[in-house]
């Protein structure tokens, strides 16, 4: 026998050795910095315009709300079109919007309503860009680098959170808000140039699938995947009250702490620095305490930190509190994001992540609007304390309703046979025709209840991978025979169900049901004739 040393796992920085990823990562970092500067500039423009707390909070809502409208369609686009081309067009649109913001603000023509409208358009562009950018990373880095690449993307976002607001605060104080908007437009232009000069990208091949079929398939998968649903619910429950911190922080800075734009930038920088630190400690924390333990602890810390922020007497007290809050923020979001990325199968990953982003940004939009409305009535301090208490309650609720375990659910693709019997020659099939599949099991009476329990897992598997209707029947003419019947939108979709959509876990639950049958399982495929 020849012994071989175990291959060490790639380092956290290993993906940066890939030239294409390195260029995109730097471009994304610059663009993220510009986006945070844009957010600070927009909020500060409204503060200087004596806008109400509701309008100031709506800056985040205007950025996040487009995800609700475009998230799923953007996921389908990111799955099936040339992602580089899509990103080029989106970046070009963002350059134009950024320049328009700059000119209108510099000439004094900007109004709060116009600012929120243009912010909404930037949010719409981001909604289209996000799934495509996430999906392009596995196209350009080796498979073993993907976890490290995801970690670097998280670091990019949070490094921008630390740098962008601080730069924006200095620039607003010295040069004004229009210059911040101009730099944001320049950051989009830099990303655009990187994409234009990146000419060796080869888009992966995909089986053709009609747009609306792909749209329905993504939604159907998420609606029948309990693990994904639970992650999304926990994300939404956390984000709605937690978003009060970012929505009301400009008012906490000015009204409570008496800070100018430089001080506000320092507050956001503290959150960003804490988030960067969190990105390096979350993985070992999850390995030691488990996913539920990290999310519960981080949620509780964030809630108490939000309360402490609203009560802090001065800048020097609030800065370390916000650093801890930033660490807790990334502790919740990075853990949930890693869980959903690891669980989603390859064929629906971009669409599943789009749903996740819809929950994230939709909850941000709703939470920010609610926080602004509550602050206008009850005050910023009281609203922040109540929001923090709600986050703590969300953490406690996870003790009763935890995230589902995924350790027993194999996620690698599995190719399943259409039938266990030899296939016979058949007439040509219309691939767009609706398909009904009948599966007959012969089950002893004494094992019937046990079999039906196993068949419920099969039902969820069929629905996740494409079944639009599913039923189970007793065969009246053949006692002991139980018939599983499920309908799909097309024969093409049924082939995809067997050849690309099923995972090792789907194969496991189907084989477990087949094991109850005392006779060979019979499968029929009926194709709609009219």
N, C-alpha and C positions, 0 to 999 in steps of 0.2 A: 504494500500500500504506500502511496505517496501522499504525505501530509502537506497541506497548503495553509499558509497563514490566512486568516480571515481578512477579507478586504475591508479596510476602515470605511466608515460612511463619509460621504463628501462633506467638506467644510461648509460653513454657512456662506462663505464668499465664493465658492467654487463656480457658480453660474456666471460670475463676472469674467471668467476666462473665455466665455463664448462671446465673440466680438459683437454679434447681432444683439444678444441680450444686454451686453454692457452698454451699447449705444442707446437702446430703447430705455434701459433703466435710468440712465443719466437724463435722457429727454423727459421721461415721466417725472423724475424728481424736479427738474426745472419747471415743468408745467404745474405740478402740484404746489410748488412754492408760489407760483404766480396765482393759482386759484385761491390759496389762503390769503394772499395779499389782496386779491379782488374782494373776498368776503369781508375782510377788515375794512377795506376802503368803502365798500357799500354801506356797511353798518355805521361807519364814522360819518359818512356823508349825511345819513339820516339823523344821527345824533346832532350834528352841527345845524341841521335844518329844523331842529326842535320837533322832530317827528314823535309820534306816540310810541309807547312800548310795543303796541301791536304791530306797527309798521316795521320797527327795528327787528322784531322776532321773525317777521315774514320774509326777511332776507334768506334765512335758512329754509323756510317753507318753499319759497320760489325756486331755490336750487334743487330741492329734493322732490317736489311734487311731480316733475316730468317723468320720473322713474315709474310712477303709477300708470302713466299713459303709454309709455314706450318700452318698459322693461322687458316684457315677454316678446313683443315683435323684434326688439333689438337682440334678444337671445337667439331667436330663430335665424336672423340675419348673420349673427356671429358664428352660427353653427355651419351655415351652408354657402356663404359668399366668400370672396377673396378678402380676408381680413385686413390686409395691408391697404388695399384700395379703399375699403370702407373707412379706415382710420385716416387716410389722406383727406378724403372729402370732409370728414368731421372736423379735423384740425383746421382746414381751410375756412370752414364756416365759423369756427371759434375765433380765428384771426379777424374776420370781418366784424363780428359782434364786438370783440374787444376794442377795435379801432373806433367803432361807432360810440361805445361808452366813453372813450377818451375824448373824442371831439365834442360830444354833447356836454360833457361835464366841464371841459375847458372853456367852452363858449358861454357857459351859464344857462344853457337850454335844458339841462337835466332837471327832472321832477321826480318825486318819490314814486309815482305810478310808473313812469317810464323806466326808472331804474329797476323796479321789481319786474317789469315786463322783459327787459333785456337780460336780467338775471335768470328769469324763467327760460329764455332761449338758450343761454349757456348751459343750464341744467338739462335741457332736452338733448343738446349735443353730447353732454357727458353720459346721458342715459343710453345713447346709441354706442358710445365708445367703450364703456366699461366692459360689457361681456366680450366684445371682440378682442380687447387688449388682454383680458384674462385668458382667453382661449388661445391666443397666439403664442403664449409662452411655452406650452408643451410642444409646439411645432418647431421650436428653435433650440431647445436645450435637451440633453439626454434625459431619459426617463428618471435616472437616479438623482438628477439635479433638481427635479421639480419641487420637492419639499423646500429645499434651500432657496429656490427662486421665489416661491410664495413668501417665505420669510423676508427676503430682500425687498419684495414689493411692499410688505407691511412696514418695513423700516423706512422705505422711501416716503410713504404717506405720513408717517409720524415725524420723520426728520423735517419734512416740509411744514408740518404743524408747528415744529419748534422754531424754524428759521423764518418762515413766511410772515407770521404776525409781527415778529420783532422788526424785520426789515420794513414792513408796511408802516409800523408805528413811527420809525425814524423818518421815512420818506414823507409821510403825511405831515409831520411836524415841520419839516424843512422845505418840501417842494409842493405839497398839496395832494389831494385825492386824485386829480387827473393823471399825475405822473404814475401813481400806483396802477391805474387802469392801463396805461400805456405799457408798463412792464409786463402786465399779465398778457396783453396782446403779443408782446415780443416772445414770451415763453411759449405761447401756442405756435408762433412762427418757427421757433427753434425745433419743436417737436415735428412740425410739418417738414422741415428741411431734412431731418434725420430719416423720416419715412420715405421721402422722395429719393434720396440717395441710397437707400437700402434696396438694391436691385436683385439680390440673389434669393429673395423669398420665394418658396414654392408652396402654393396652397395645397393642403391635404385633399385627397379625393374623398368624396362623399357619395353615398347612394342617393339618387334623385328622390326628392320628397316634396310634394306640393306644400306651399307656404302654410296654408291653413291646417293641413294635416299635421305638419310639424308643430304648429302652435298648439293644437289640441293635444298632441302626444305629450308635450312638455307639461301642460297643465294637468293632464290625466295622471302622469307619473307622480307629480308632487302631491296631488290630492289623495293618492292611494299609498303613499310612502309614509308610514307612521313616524319613522325616524326624522325625516325631513320636516314633516308638519310640526313635530314637537320642538325641533330646533327653531323653526320660524316663529312659533308662538312665544317661546322663551325670549327670543330676540326682540319681538315687538313689545312684550310686557316690560322689558328693561328699557328700551329706547324711548318710549313715550314719556315717562317721567324724567329719565336721565337727560334728555335733550334740553330740558329747562336750563341746565348749566350754560350751554353754549348760546342759547337764545337770549339769556338775561345777563350774561357776563359783561357786555358793554355797559349796562346800567349799574351793575354792581361796581364796576371800575369807576364810573363817573359819579354816581349819586352816593354810594356807600363809602368808597375809598378815596374819592376826590382825585382820581388819576386823570392824566391826559392820554393822548394816543400812544405815547411811548410806554406809559405804565400798562395800558391795555395790552400792548404787544408783549410785555413781560409776563403778564398773566397767561396768555396763550402759549408763550414759549415754555413756561413751567409745565403746563399740561403736556406739551410735545416732548419735552425732555423725559418726563415720567413715562410717557408711552414708549419712547425708544428703549429705556431701561427695561420696561415690561416685555418688549419683544424678545429680549435675550433670556428672560427667566421663565416665560410661560411654558415652554416645552418641557423642561425638567420638572416644573411644578405639576403639570398634567400627568407626567409619568409617575410622580410620587403620590399625588393626592387624588388623581382621577379627574375626569372632565367635570363631573358634577361638583366635586369639592372645590375646584378652582373657580367655576362660575358663581357658585354660592358665595364664597369668600370675597371674590372681587366685586360682586354686586353690592354686598353689604358695606364693604369699604368705600365704594363709590357713593352710596347713599349717605353714610355718615360724613364723608368728605364734602358733599354738596351742602349739607347742613352747616358744617364748620366754615365753609367758604362764605356763606351768607352772614355769618356772625363774627367773622374775623375782624379785629379792630384796625389793622393796618397792613401795608403791603408785605412787610417782612414776615408776618404770621401766615398770610394767605399763600405766599409762594411755595413753601414746602408742602402745604396742604394740597395745593393744586398739582404738585408733582406726584404725590401719592394718588390723587384722583386720576391723573393721566395713566399711571401704571395700572390702576384698577380698571379703567376704561378699556385699555388694550387687553387686559386679562379676560374680560368678558367677550369682547368682539373677536379677538384672535382665536380664542378657544372654540367659539361657535362657528366661525368661518372655517377653521381647520377641520372641524367635525363634518360640516356639510360638504366640503370639497373632497374629503376622504371617502365619504359614503356614496356620493352621486356616481353612477356608472358613466363611462366615457360617452355613450351615445346621447345622453341627455344632460351632460354636465353644464354646458353653457346656458341652456334653458332653465335648469334647476337653480343655477346661480342667479339668473335674472329674477326668479321668484324671490329668492333670498334678498336680493337688492331692493325689490319692490317693498318687502316688509321693512327693511332697514330704512330706506329713504322715506317711505310712506309714514312710518312711525315717527321719523324725525320731523316731517312736515306737520303732522298732526300735533305732536308734542310741543313743537316750537310755537305753533299758533295758539294752543291752549295755554301755554306758559305766558305768552304775551297778553292774552285776554285776561287771565287771572291776575297778572301783575298790574294791569291797568285798574282793576277793581280793588284788589286786596294789598297791593304793594309788592315790590320786588323781594323784600326780605321774607315776608310770610309765604309767598309763592315758592321760593327756593327751599324753605324749611319743609313745607308740605311735600314738594317733589322729592326731596331727599328721603323723607319718611316712607313715601310710596316705593322708592327703589329698595329700601330695606325690607319692606313687606314682600316685594317680588322675590328677594333672595330667600326669605323664610318659606314662601310658597313652594320653592323648588325642593324643599325637604319632603313635601307631600306629593309633588308631581315632578319627579326628576326627568332628566334626559334619558332616552332609551339606550340600552347597551347595543353596540354594533360588533362586538368581538366575535359573535357566532354567525355573522352574515358575510360570507365571502363576496368580495366585490369585483373579482376578475370576470371578464366576459366568458360565457359558456355557450358553445354551439350545441343546440338541442335538435335531435332528429324530429322530422315531421310526424313520423309514426314508427313504432317498433317493428312493424311488418314491412316486407319488401314493397317498394312503390311499383305500381303498374303504369303502363303507358296510358295517358289520358289526352283528351281533346285540349287544344290550345286554350289558355285561360286569360280572360280579361283581367289584368292586374289591378284595375280600378274597381272591380266588382266587389260588393259586400260579401263577406265570407262568414259562414257559420261552421263552427267546429264542434263535433260531438265526440266525447271520450267516455267509453263504457268500462266500468269497473265491476268485477264480480266479487262481492264482499259478503262474508258470512254474517248471519243475523247478530251473533253475539259480539261482533266487532263493529257494528254499524255506527254506534255513537262515537267511537274512537276515530273511525274513518272520516266521519263528517267533520270532526274537529280538525283533522289534518287537512281536509279539503278547504276549510276556511282560509288557511294559509295559501293554498293554491289559488283561490279566488283573488286574493290581494296581488299575487304574483302576476296572474293573467291581466288584471286591471292596470297594474303599473306598466306593463309592457305593451298595452294596446287594446285590450278587450273593452268594448263600449257597453256591452250587456253580458251578464253572467247569471246562470241559473243552474240548479241541480234537480234532477227528476228521478223517480223510480220507474223502471221499465215494467209496464203492466203485464206484458206477455212473457217476460223472463224474470221470475222472482229471484231476488238477490242481486240483480243487476242495477247499478246506480249510474245514471247518465249525467255527465257534466257537459253543459252546453254554453258556449260563449261566442259572441258575435264581434267581428272586427269591421272596420270601415272599408277594407280592401284586402285582396290577396297579397298585395305588396306589403302591407302592414303585418300580415301574418308571417310572411317570410322573414321580415325584420325581427319579429318576435322570437324566432328560432335562431337567426343567424347573427344578430348583433345586439339585441336589447336585453337578453337574459344574462343573469350573473350566476356565479357558483351557488349563491344562496337560492336563487330560483330553481336551479337544477336539483338542489338538495330537497326542497319542499315538495317538488313534483315527484321525485323518486320515492320520497317517504309515503306519499299517497298511493303510488303504484304498488308499493310493497304489500298493501292490504289485499290486493286483488289475487284471488286463487286461480284465476285464468288469465291468459294474456290480455293486456289492455287493448281494446279496439278503438281506433281513431277514424273518424270520417270527416271529410272536408266537403262542404256544400257551398257552391258558388252561385250567387244570385243570377237568375236567368233573365229576368225582365226588369 
